[in-house]
Amino acid sequence: MIITITMNPAIDRGVSVEKMTPEKKMRCVQESLEVGGGGINVSKAIKELGGLSYAIFPSGGENGRYFEEILADKDIPHTAIKVASNTRENLTVVETASNFEYRFVMPGHELSSTEFDRCFSAIVMLSPLADIMVVSGSSPKGVPDDFYLRLAEVARKSNALLVIDASGKSLKLALEAGTYLLKPNLSELASLVNKESVDEEEVKAIGQDIIGKGQCKMLVVSLGKRGAILLADGVYEEIEAPPVQRVSTVGAGDSMVAGMVWMLQQKKSFSEVARFGVACGTAATLNSGTQLFHKRDVYKLYKLVKTKELKL
């Protein structure tokens, strides 16, 4: 099955206000509450697609208990490793006057070395069940720098594909560890090569270098609402997302990862994997607040995703 690993899960709270105004009470409406964090969102999305995944994450306090209850209600199998600190809570505010979206993301509490060891032991114990392992989202303090290296070794021993969706320093560490699939955006790709920015014309050379070094098998560079660029062995394509009226971008990246993982498990081609990921990410933008996508929207959009072959 697919195993998802979320080291920094969160309760995702969403509200709307007419206008963001400093030093005044703002009356909130349309409150939504969901469990989230990178890997958790991937598990929820795979469930919506009709698949099965197993979620592993640390859980603490009242938020942690609520978190586990919601996953049980959604019938998502999981192992929650008990930790001392309360599971974090994030907030997304939509200003209806402008349709701007403000996202307040908490750092999460530090894991003790004992808590981290318990998390890693759970991953090792369940790894023989995995054909794909997905680690997604931020890492709180207390997660050691060699985490991805250790995960890569566990995945190799289990003959599982490792998919890492990370940013910043974590993305560089993921590259050093080696993974099957990486999904950076242009700014994250720039950070990998120590540049302020990169343009789309530079993606091919950077991607070929990364793949040539064996640091990943498949590189999908997200272009946001425009789609993505795919680079893999003998494949270089631009995946064009269909135009939609976007409501919220919350969970779009995680939905994209889930769609690609879902297709990888079904042994689809590189192009099909990337196209379906773009369809899932686009479908997630149709919903407000903390919702992800609806399966029916994904398959409608999948038929509309366009692919342009580029010259290697």
C-alpha positions in Angstrom: 0.0 0.0 0.0 0.9 3.7 0.1 2.4 4.8 3.4 2.3 8.6 4.2 4.6 10.2 6.7 3.7 13.5 8.3 6.1 14.8 10.9 4.3 18.1 11.4 0.5 17.5 11.2 -2.0 20.3 11.8 -5.6 21.2 12.4 -6.4 23.4 9.4 -9.0 26.1 10.3 -10.5 28.3 7.6 -12.7 31.4 7.9 -13.8 34.3 5.7 -14.0 38.0 6.6 -15.3 40.9 4.5 -12.1 42.9 4.9 -8.8 42.5 6.9 -8.5 45.5 9.1 -5.8 46.1 11.7 -6.7 46.7 15.4 -10.4 46.0 14.8 -12.6 43.0 15.6 -13.3 41.1 12.3 -16.4 39.0 12.4 -15.6 35.6 10.8 -18.0 33.5 8.8 -17.9 30.2 6.9 -15.7 28.4 9.4 -14.3 25.1 8.3 -12.1 22.7 10.2 -10.0 19.8 8.7 -7.1 17.7 9.6 -4.0 18.3 7.5 -0.3 18.5 7.0 1.4 17.3 3.8 1.1 13.5 4.2 -2.3 13.6 5.9 -3.6 15.6 2.9 -2.1 13.0 0.6 -3.9 10.2 2.5 -7.2 12.1 2.4 -6.9 12.7 -1.4 -6.0 9.0 -2.1 -9.1 8.0 -0.1 -11.2 10.3 -2.3 -9.8 8.7 -5.4 -10.8 5.2 -4.1 -7.3 4.1 -2.9 -5.8 2.9 0.3 -3.0 4.5 2.3 -1.7 4.2 5.8 -0.8 7.4 7.7 2.0 7.7 10.3 2.2 10.9 12.3 3.0 12.3 15.9 -0.1 13.3 17.8 -0.5 15.2 21.1 -3.0 17.0 23.3 -6.6 17.8 22.6 -5.9 18.6 19.0 -4.2 15.3 18.6 -7.2 13.4 20.0 -9.5 15.3 17.6 -7.1 14.6 14.8 -7.3 10.9 15.4 -11.1 10.9 15.7 -11.5 12.6 12.3 -9.1 10.2 10.6 -11.1 7.3 12.1 -14.4 8.8 10.9 -12.8 9.1 7.4 -11.8 5.4 7.6 -8.1 6.2 7.0 -5.9 3.6 8.8 -3.1 5.2 10.8 -0.6 5.0 13.5 -0.5 8.0 15.8 2.7 8.3 17.9 1.9 10.0 21.2 3.9 13.1 22.0 3.8 15.6 24.8 3.0 18.8 22.9 -0.4 19.7 21.5 -0.7 19.2 17.7 -0.4 22.6 16.0 -3.3 24.5 14.4 -3.1 26.6 11.2 -5.4 29.4 10.0 -6.5 30.4 6.5 -8.5 33.7 6.1 -10.2 34.6 2.9 -10.9 38.4 2.5 -14.2 38.4 0.5 -13.8 42.0 -0.6 -10.7 41.2 -2.6 -10.7 37.4 -2.7 -7.2 37.5 -1.2 -6.2 34.5 0.8 -4.1 34.9 4.0 -2.4 31.8 5.4 -1.1 31.7 8.9 1.1 28.6 9.4 2.4 27.6 12.9 5.9 26.1 13.2 4.9 23.1 15.4 6.4 22.0 18.6 9.8 20.4 18.9 10.0 16.6 19.1 12.2 15.1 21.8 14.8 12.6 20.6 12.7 9.8 22.2 9.5 11.0 20.4 11.4 11.1 17.1 12.8 7.6 17.7 9.3 6.3 18.3 8.1 7.9 15.1 11.0 6.4 13.1 10.5 3.0 14.7 6.8 3.0 13.6 8.0 3.8 10.0 10.5 1.0 10.0 7.9 -1.5 11.4 5.3 -0.7 8.8 7.7 -0.2 5.8 7.4 -3.9 4.6 3.8 -3.1 3.7 4.7 -0.2 1.4 5.1 -0.2 -2.3 5.3 3.6 -2.1 6.4 5.8 0.8 5.4 9.5 0.8 6.9 12.0 3.2 5.4 15.4 2.8 5.2 18.7 4.6 7.5 20.6 7.0 9.6 19.1 9.7 9.5 20.4 13.3 12.6 20.9 15.4 13.9 17.7 16.7 13.8 15.9 13.4 17.5 15.2 12.6 19.2 16.2 9.4 19.8 12.6 8.3 16.1 11.8 8.5 15.7 11.6 4.7 18.9 9.6 4.3 17.5 7.1 6.8 14.1 7.0 5.1 15.8 6.3 1.7 17.6 3.3 3.2 14.3 2.0 4.7 12.6 2.4 1.3 15.4 0.6 -0.5 15.2 -2.4 2.0 11.5 -2.6 1.4 11.7 -2.1 -2.4 9.4 0.9 -2.1 9.4 4.0 -4.2 10.2 7.1 -2.1 8.4 10.3 -2.8 9.5 13.4 -0.9 7.6 16.8 -1.1 9.6 19.3 0.9 11.0 22.8 0.7 13.9 24.9 1.9 16.7 23.0 3.6 14.6 19.8 3.8 14.4 19.8 -0.1 18.2 19.9 -0.3 18.5 17.1 2.2 15.9 15.1 0.2 18.0 15.5 -2.9 21.1 14.2 -1.1 19.1 11.2 0.1 17.8 10.3 -3.4 14.2 9.8 -4.2 11.9 8.6 -6.9 9.8 11.7 -7.4 10.5 15.4 -6.6 7.9 18.2 -7.0 9.5 21.6 -6.5 8.2 24.9 -7.8 10.5 27.3 -9.7 11.6 29.1 -6.6 12.4 25.9 -4.7 14.3 24.6 -7.8 16.3 27.8 -7.7 17.2 27.2 -4.1 18.5 23.8 -5.0 21.1 25.3 -7.3 21.8 28.3 -5.1 20.2 30.9 -7.3 17.9 33.7 -6.6 15.6 32.6 -9.4 15.4 30.3 -12.4 13.2 30.6 -15.5 11.4 27.8 -17.4 14.2 27.6 -20.0 16.7 26.6 -17.3 14.6 23.8 -16.0 15.8 21.3 -18.6 19.5 21.7 -17.8 18.9 21.6 -14.0 16.6 18.7 -14.2 18.8 16.6 -16.4 21.7 17.2 -14.0 19.6 16.1 -11.0 18.3 13.0 -12.8 21.8 12.3 -14.3 23.3 12.2 -10.8 20.6 9.7 -9.7 19.1 12.1 -7.2 15.6 11.4 -8.5 14.0 9.4 -11.3 11.2 11.9 -12.0 11.1 15.7 -11.6 7.9 17.6 -11.8 8.3 21.3 -11.5 5.1 23.0 -10.5 4.1 26.1 -12.4 1.0 26.8 -10.2 -2.2 27.5 -12.1 -0.4 27.1 -15.4 0.5 23.4 -14.8 3.9 21.8 -14.6 7.1 20.8 -16.4 8.0 17.1 -16.5 11.5 15.7 -16.8 12.3 12.0 -16.6 14.3 9.4 -18.5 13.7 10.3 -22.2 10.7 12.6 -21.4 10.5 16.4 -21.3 7.0 17.8 -21.4 5.0 20.8 -20.5 1.8 19.9 -18.8 -0.8 22.6 -19.3 -3.5 22.9 -16.6 -7.1 23.7 -17.8 -8.2 27.2 -16.9 -10.6 27.3 -13.9 -12.1 29.8 -11.5 -9.9 29.3 -8.5 -11.5 29.6 -5.1 -8.6 28.5 -2.8 -5.1 27.1 -3.3 -5.0 25.4 0.1 -4.0 21.7 -0.4 -3.4 22.0 -4.1 0.2 20.9 -3.9 -0.6 18.0 -1.7 -3.5 17.0 -4.0 -1.0 17.1 -6.9 1.3 14.8 -5.1 -1.5 12.4 -4.2 -2.7 12.2 -7.8 0.8 11.4 -9.0 1.3 8.8 -6.3 -2.0 7.2 -7.2 -1.0 6.8 -10.8 2.5 5.6 -9.9 0.9 2.8 -7.9 -1.0 1.8 -11.0 2.2 1.7 -13.1 1.1 4.5 -15.4 3.6 6.3 -17.7 5.5 9.4 -16.6 3.3 11.6 -18.7 0.1 10.1 -17.3 1.4 10.5 -13.8 2.2 14.2 -14.2 -1.1 14.9 -16.1 -3.2 13.3 -13.4 -1.3 15.2 -10.7 -2.0 18.5 -12.4 -5.7 17.5 -12.7 -5.8 16.8 -9.0 -4.0 20.0 -8.0 -6.3 22.1 -10.3 -9.4 20.3 -8.9 -8.4 21.3 -5.4 -8.5 25.0 -6.2 -12.3 24.7 -7.0 -13.2 24.3 -3.3 -13.2 26.9 -0.5 -11.4 26.7 2.8 -9.6 23.6 3.8 -11.3 21.2 1.4 -9.3 19.2 -1.1 -10.8 18.0 -4.4 -13.8 16.0 -5.5 -13.1 12.9 -7.5 -15.7 13.8 -10.2 -13.9 17.1 -10.8 -10.5 15.4 -11.2 -11.6 13.1 -14.0 -13.4 16.0 -15.8 -10.3 18.1 -15.7 -8.0 15.2 -16.5 -9.6 15.0 -20.0 -8.8 18.7 -20.5 -5.1 18.6 -19.4 -2.9 19.3 -22.4 0.6 18.0 -23.0 3.3 19.6 -25.1 6.4 17.6 -25.9 9.6 19.6 -25.6 13.0 19.0 -27.2 15.5 17.2 -25.1 
